[in-house]
Each structure stands twice: as C-alpha cells, then as structure tokens.
Amino acid sequence: MPDPRPRTRLALAALAGAGAGLGQVPFALTPVALAALVVLGWLCRTASRPARAAWIGFAGGVGYFAFCLHWIFEPFLVEPEIHGWMAPFALVLISTGFALFWAAAFWGARRLSASGWRFALSFGAALGAAEMTRSLILTGFPWSLIGYVWSETPAAQIAAFTGPFGLTALTALGAGAVAALWAPGRRIAAAAGLAGLCVLPLALGALRLGDLPAIPVDAPIVRLVQPNAPQDEKWDPVLSGVFYDRLLDLTAGGARPALIVWPETALPVLLTPGAPELAQIAEAADGVPVALGANRAEGLRYWNSLAVIGRGGKILATYDKWHLVPFGEYVPLGRLASGLGLRGLAARDGFGYAAGPGPQILDLGAAGEVMPLICYEAIFPEEVGAAPTRPDWLLHVTNDAWFGTFAGPQQHLAQARMRAIEQGLPLLRAANTGISAVIDGKGRVLDAIPLGRAGRLDHPVPAALPPTVYARIGDWPAALAMALALLAAGLRRRRPAELP
C-alpha cells in the first residue's frame, strides 16, 4: 500500500528535522528536540518501504543540518566581495551532504524492522552509526551531534561513560522506542515513554553532578585575554595595531598569574625569534609566560600555531595545529582548486596551512601540563583522548569571530564543555570575540567573558577529576554496541517446521 500524501510526509520530516535542531544551543529546547526525533522515528517506521524511509531521513537531515549549521554563512561574509558567492552553496552542500547519512540510516532501520523493540534497536543504532560515520569519515565534522541536545542539561554527564557517539545512539534509541509505541490504543504508553525519555537521562546525569569538585587552594591562576577583534577588522593595517595594544593593556597589571593566554592568531605578525613584539609581550607580562596564537612560517610553509613566550621574548615552546579545517585552512586538491579560484578562508596566504605532527603536551611550569587545542580541534572527542599522556587541563585557543555572534560561537563552547565532561578534565579557553571561559571537569562554566566584549579573566584552574570511563575506553564500546544492536534487530524469528 503506497504512503498517503508522500509530499506532506517529506515536508513534515523537514520540519521535524528543524525541530530537532532546536535542541542545540543557543535554543537548547531539549523536550522539543526529543519530540521531533520521535516524529522522525514514526515517519520512518510507518514508511511503506525502505526507499520511502530513506527520503524521510534525507528530508529530516536537510531540515536539521540547515537549521543547526546556518552560521556556515558567516565566514564567507567576512570578505563578501571574494567569498560571498560561495555562502549559499556551502549551506546547501553541507546540509544535503550530511543528510545522506541520515537517509542511509533511515533506510537501514526500516529495512531491518518496522515494529516493536527491533525497530527501536535498528533506529537507534543506525542513526547513531550514521552520526559517528559522518564525524570520522574523511576529515570528519562532528558538529551538531544529536547527543548534544543534552549539552545544557545534567544528562550531558552521561557522556563521561558513553562518549558523545554513545549518547547520540542512546538518544535515537529512546526516540525509536517511543515511535514504536505510537499506535492506536497505545498513545498513553507512548506519551509516558516520551516523558521517560526526557526525565530518565536528567536523573542519571544529576547523580554525577551531586558530588561537585572544589578548587584547590593552591591552584594556579590563569589569565584569559579577550581582545574582541571582529574578523573583518582583525587584519586591517590600522586597526590591527589597536587590537594589539588592547592585548598588551589587558595582559599587564593586577595580581600575578601563573600563565596568561591570548586567543588563536592573536599575534599581528609572523612568529619569529627576536621579533620586537615578543619582547613587548614579555615586558607587559612582567615575566609571566604568555601562551598565544600566532602564524609562523618556514620558507613557503605556514602553520597555525600556539607559542609560549617567556622572559625577554624567548619562545619557550610551540604547538602546530594538526587537524585543519577543509576549505578554511587548507584546500583539498589544492592545485586543482586554486585553478578554479578557490582559496582557504582562514589562511593568511590564501591557500592553506601545513599540518602539525599531532597531539602534544606542553609543560607550562607552575601552570601545569596542558594539552593545547586550536579552534576546530576541540570538536573531535577521539582526538582529545589521544593525548600522549594525561594532562592537568585542556587549553583551548580559538577565533570564533569567523562564526558570527549568534549560534556558531555558542555551539563551539558547548562542544568544548562536552570534551571536559568526557575526559574529566578542566578546560580553559581564550576566544578572540568570545566566549572565553573557565570550565571544570564536569563541564560547568565557572566564569566567562561574554560575546562581543573585550576583557580579561583571572581564575584558578579547577582540579582534574579521575579519568572517566570514556577517557579509559574511548569509542569502541559504543561502536560495538551499535553493531550488536543492528545484528539483533536483523534477526528473524524462525518459524517452527511444519509437521509431516
């Protein structure tokens, strides 16, 4: 029997996808997102055949990713005369491209089963696996994972055990279970299931939040500096000097911290040993080490780096960003792309940065041992867990001015908080235009400088918690559980053999 009003169902799927996006910050309407996911599950389950379910998944994915990632317009509007024409194509390509993963998940879920617990298992595991795959394949882009609809609630603490991919699969599993109940005669049970889907994760997360860590009395003080340099003015020959002087002013004076942190690409010149700017920074810091974002070069190769500047302007350590942003910091198939006029948005030379060697731990003396993360690197949970040794805390420098002043910077902060929860490690971040923040090992923002404001923040470093379950075992249990769930959903009950 064909689906009734298939176009209406596709439109409803797109609207439900956008509704699921309302669970992401800055809206954080978690109950609305969960209800929307249930609607998507019901549309998948009641599709007449797997191909129709795939179209439902595609429409829902387009609605979800177009809504969540609308900020992708912002980087192209920094230089609209050069890149502006690419903005609508970027949003269309990213939303439809990611929607293909949802299409495959919906097809697989409907193909395996359309009823009962088998559908719940297949929907949760297939959608969880699709989200994990899009986060890892090629260079990956784990932005707006379904599990992040819990980021502003106690349920985010579950990620300390499951990681973000496990939390995503569990959320989809719950939505699939409620969708499987939604049928005539079982509406009350479905409504109760939806209420349980909202309440149970909150209760479980609240258990972990019940024992909040105290900050040690001898914790090192770190100063975070936020210059508030809009991206379209940041490299202006006149205004860049204004922002640099602002950084120096915010660095100097006050109680003496153990470390001062400037944001990503804060240094207005190339990082070069003996540069006069380094001596000026050291003088303003009065001998306190300054960790700052800078571009550095060797010949024709450029790196997006973090450098630690000591007394006299000496470069004590450097870290080179190694997970670069495609089409932002480098252009895949660079020679071909340059022939078509495509240039890297964020690279100073226009065509890209070189990648650093990988995760690194920096010994910052009194401030402790830290794992540096530059901008985009903080969105990859498996890479934060790949540190050579366990650090005392995570240091995140970023320039979220690229993302505008609404959803992009707030979503980036939410993902940084998830990394702290997953690892049980405090995370301190300095952002050019905001949000600079001190985050403890349970993901709580202890203090912050708001978006669009210049300022500095002195705060003791929260204590590291014992390694979480996720920090110890990583993502393989979640991947294995999804595989087993798909296998279980695909099993068919054998009919008893007929008697002769």
N, C-alpha and C positions, 0 to 999 in steps of 0.2 A: 504494500500500500504506500503510495507516494506521500511525502511530507506535506501537510497542509500549509499553504502560504509560505513557501520557502524563502521568498524575499523578506517577508516580515520576520522570519526567524533569524535571517542574517542580520537585519537591522537591530533586532533585539540583542543578538550576540555582540555586535559592535558597541551598543550602549552598555551592556553588561561588562564588557572589557574596560570601557572608560570608567564605569562604576568601581570596578576592582582597583583601578588606578587611584581612586580617592583614598585608598588605604595608605598610600605613600605620603611622606611629608611633602609639602607643608600642610596638607589637609589632615592626614592621619585619622581618617574616618574608618577605623578598623571594622566595626559592625557592617557598615555599608559595603566594604570590600568583600567581606565574607559572604554576605547575602548575594552579591553579584557573582562570586565564584560558584555558589550553589546554582544560580540560574544557568551559568555556563555548563555546569555538570549536567543539569537536567536537559538542556538542549542537546548535549552530546548523547546522553543516554536514550533520548526519545527520537533521535535521528533514524530515518528508515534504513539507512545502510552506512557503512563506514565512510564512503566518499562524501556523503552529506555531512557527516560529523567533521570531516576534515575542513570543509568550507566553514562550518560553525567555528571551529578552532581558529581558522585564519581570520575570520571577521572579528572574533573576540580579541585575538592578538593584535590586530591593527588598532582597534579601539584602545586597548591597554597601553601599547607602546607609544602610540601617537600622543596619548594624554600624558603619560609619565615623562616622556622624553621631549616634550615640546621646547624645552630650553636649548635643544640642539641648534636652534636658530641663532642663539646669541653669539657664538664665536664668529659666525660668518658676517655679522653686522658690525664687528669692530672696524673692519676696513670694507665697508659695503661696496665701494667702487671696484674692488678687486674680487671679493669673495661673495658678495651679496647674492649673486645669481644662483649660487650653489645651495642656499639655505633650504628652499622648498624641496629640492631633490634629495638633500640629506635626510630630512624628516620622512619623506615618502620611502626612501630606500631602507632606512633603519627600521621603521615600523613594519613594513611589509616583509623585510628580510627576517626579522625576529619572529614575525607571525607565522612564518613557515615552520618553525619549530613547534609552535602550538598546533598547527594543522596536523603535523605528523603525530603529535601526542594524542589528539582527539581521534584521529583515525585509528591509532593503535588501541586506545581504550575501548572504543566502540567495537572494534574488530574482535577483541578478546571476550567481551561480555557486555550485556546491556541491562543486567538486573542484579540486585542483591549485593552481597559482600564482594562478589567478583568484580562488579563494576567499580565499587569503591576502591578496591585494590588497584585495578587497572588504571583508573583515572588519576589517583594519587601518584602512583609510580611512574606512569607515562608522562604526566605533566612535570613531575619532579625531575625525571631524567632529561626531558627537553630543556628545562631551565639550566640544569647542570651542564648539558652539552653546549648550549649557546654561551655559557660562561667560560668554557675551556677551549672550544674548537678554534683553530687558527690562533689569533692572539687573545680571543675571549673578550666578553664585555658583560660582567655580572652586575650590571646596574639594574635597579628596579626588580630584583628577585621577588617572587611572590611572598616569600617568608619575611620580607622587610615591612609588610603591612603591620607587623607586630612591633616595629622598632621603638615606638613611643609608649609601649605598654610593658608591664612586668613580664609578659610572655616572651619578650626578646631574650630573657635569661636562658630559655631552653637551648639557644644556640651554643651555650657553653658545653652542652652534651652532644648535640646533633650536628653543629655547624649550620651554616645558612642553607645548604642544599638539603640537609635532612629536615630542617624546619620548613622549607618550602614544600617538600614532599608530604610532610605530615599535615600541613595546611590544606593542600589539594586533596589528600585522603579524607580529611574531615568534610570538606565540601562535597566530595563524591559520595560519601556515606549519606549525607543529608539529601542529596539529589536522588539517591537510590530509594529513599523513603518517601519521596514526594510523589504520591499517587492517591487516587480516590480512596477514601477510607483510612488513610494513614497520614493525613495532613497534620493532625495534632502531634503525632510522633515526629514528623519532620520538623515542626516548629520547635519542639523540645530539643531535637538534635541540633538545630541551629543555635539555640540558646546555649546548649552544652559546648558547641564549637567555640562560642565566644568566651564562655566563663572558665572552662576547664584549663586552657593554657594560661589564663591570667592567674589562676590559683596556683598552678605549678610554678610559674615564674616568681610569684610572690614569696614562695618558700625560700628561694635562693636569695631574695632581697632582704629576708628577715635578719640576716647577720651581716651588717654593713661594716666594712673595714674602717679603722681610724687611721688618720695620717700620722706617721711617727713624728715625735717632737724634733728629732734631728734630721728630718727630711730636707734635702737640698732645695733651695729656692730657685726657680727658673723664671726668667722674664720673657714674655712673649710680646713681640712688637708688631703692630698692625698699622701700616702707613696709609692705607686707603687710597691707592693709586688706581683710578679707573683705567681699564685696559686701553681705551682709545687715546689716553693721555700719557700712559706709562713711559713710552719711549720717545715722547716729544722732546726735542733738543733743549727746550727751555724748561718745561715742567718736570722733566726727569731730575733736574738739579733740585727743584723744590721738594720732590718726594725723598731724594737722598738726604737733604738737610733735615727733613722731618724724621727720618730714620735715626740719624745721629742724635737729634734732640731727645727722642724717646728712649734712646739707649743710655744716655748719660744721667747721672744723679741718682738720688734715692738710696735705699738700703742696698747693700752689695749682694747680688745674687751669685749663685754658683755657675750660671750659664745664661746667656742672652740669645734669643732665637729670632732671626729675621725670616720672612717668608721666601717662597720659591722665586728665583730670578730677581731678588731684591737689589743686588749689586748692579749699578747702572753701566759698568764697564766690564770687559772680559776679566776673568780671574787670572791675574798674572803676578808671580812672585815679585815683590818690590814695588808694586803699584802704589802710588801715594794714597789712594783711597783706603788701602788696607791699614796703613799707619794711622789715618784719621779715625777709622773704626776702632782700632785698638786704643787710641787715646780717649775717645768718647766712652769706651767701656772700662777704662781705668784698669786694664789688665785682666778683666773677666773674659773668658773665652766667648766668642760670638760664633754661633752656627748660622750660616746664611746661605740662601740660594743664589747661585751665580752660573753664568755661562762661562765655559772655559774652552780653549782651543789648542790643538797641536797641529800645525800645518793647516790642512783644509778640513780637518775633522773637528766637530764641535760636540760638546757634552752639556747636558742639563745636570748641574751638579749641586751638591751641598758641600760647603767648605767650613772648617773650623779655624777661626783666626785668633791667634794668641798675642802676647805682648810684642810690641814693635811691628805688628802687622805680619808676623810669621804665619804661614799656612801650616797648621798642625796636622790636619787630616782632610781628605776629600772622599766623597762618595759620588759615584756617577749613576744617574738613573738608568735602569736597565730594561724596564718594561715601558716602552714608549707608546704614545698614542698614535694609532694609524691615521694618516691624513692630517694630524695635528703636529706631531713632532718628527714624523718621517712619512714618506710616501711609498707605499708598496709598488714594486716595479718602477722604481724612481725614474729611470731614463725614459721609459715609455710615457709615464705620467707627466714628466716635465715637458716632453714634446707636445702634450695636449694642453699645457698651460696650468696643470695642477701643481700647487705648491703647499708645503706644510704651513698650517696656520700659526703655530706657536714657535717655529724655529726662526732664530734671528736671521739666518742666511736664506730663509725661504724654502729650502729643500730638505732639511732634516738634520737630526742629531744622530750621533753614533750611540750605540747601546753600551752601558757599563757591564762589568763582568757578572753581576748578580748580587743577591742579598749580602749584607755586611753588618758587622757590629762595630761601633765606634766606642772607644774608651774615652769618656769625657771627664775623667778625674773625679772631682768632688761631686759632679752631677750624675755619675754612674755610667754604666754601659747601656748604650741605646741602639736600637735598630732604626736607621733613618728610612723614611718613606717620602718620596717626592710626588705630590699631587695624585695622579691616577693610580699609583702603586698601592694606595690604601684600599682599593676596591676589590683586591684579589685575596680572598681568605687563605687559599692554599699557599700563596707566596709569602704572606706574613708568617705563616707557620713553618717556612723553610729557612729560618734564620740559622746560621752556623751553630750558635749557642743561644740559650735563653737570655734575653736582655733584661735589664731592670725596668725599662719602659720603652715605649714606641714614640719616636719623634717624627711628626708629620709636618712638612712644609708644603704649602700649596699656593696657587694663584687662581682662586676661584672667580676673579674678575672676568675671566673668559665666559663664565656661565650666567652672567646677569645678576640680578638682585632678588630673584624670587625662588623658584623651585630648585635650580641646579645646585647652588651652594648649600642649601638646607639638606638636600638628598645626600650630598657628599659627606656632610657632617654626620648624618645618620649612619652611613656605612662605616665611617671611622669609629663610631661608637660600637657598632657590631664587632669590629676587629678587637676592641678592648674586651668585650664580653667573651668572645670566643677563646681568647688567649689568657684571660685573667690578668691582663697587663694594663697599667695606666697608659694613656696616650695623650700627649700634648701636641697641639697643632697651632702653627702660626700661619695665618692666611692673609693675603695682601689686602683684600677688601672685606674680609670676614668670611666665616665666623671662626675667630681664634678661640681656642677653648682648652680647658683642663678637664680630662675625662678619667675617671677612676676605673679599676679593673672590673667593675660591674656595669660599665657603660654610662654611669651618671655624669652629667655635665656639672662640675663643681663650681666653675666660674667661666665667663666668656666675655669677649668683646663683640658687640652686635655687628651685623652687616652695615657697611657704609659709614663706619666711624673709625677715625684714627685714634690710636691709644696704645697703652701698654698694660700688661697684666703680670704682676708678681705673685707667684703661688708656689707652695711646696709641692713636691712631686708625691702623689699618692703611692702607697705601698703596693708592690706586686703581690698578687694572690698566688697560692699554689697552682701549678699547671692544671688546667681544666681537663675534662675527659676529651674534649675535642682537640685541645693542644697536644695531648698524648697520642691520639689515634688517627686524627685527620678525617678525611672524607671517605675512606674506603668502606667503613661500615654502612654509611648511608647509601653508597653506590651498590653494595651487596644487597642491602635490604630492598632497594628498588628492583633489582634484578630478580630476587626471590619472589617479590610480590607480583611481578609480571608473570613469572612462571606459574605461581599458584592461581592467578586469575585465568590463565590459559588452560588449566586442567579441565577436562570434561568428565562428568560423572559417567562411568561406564554402566551401560545398561546390562542387567543380568541376562545371561544367554538363555534363549528360548529352549524349553524342554522338547525333546523329540516327540 
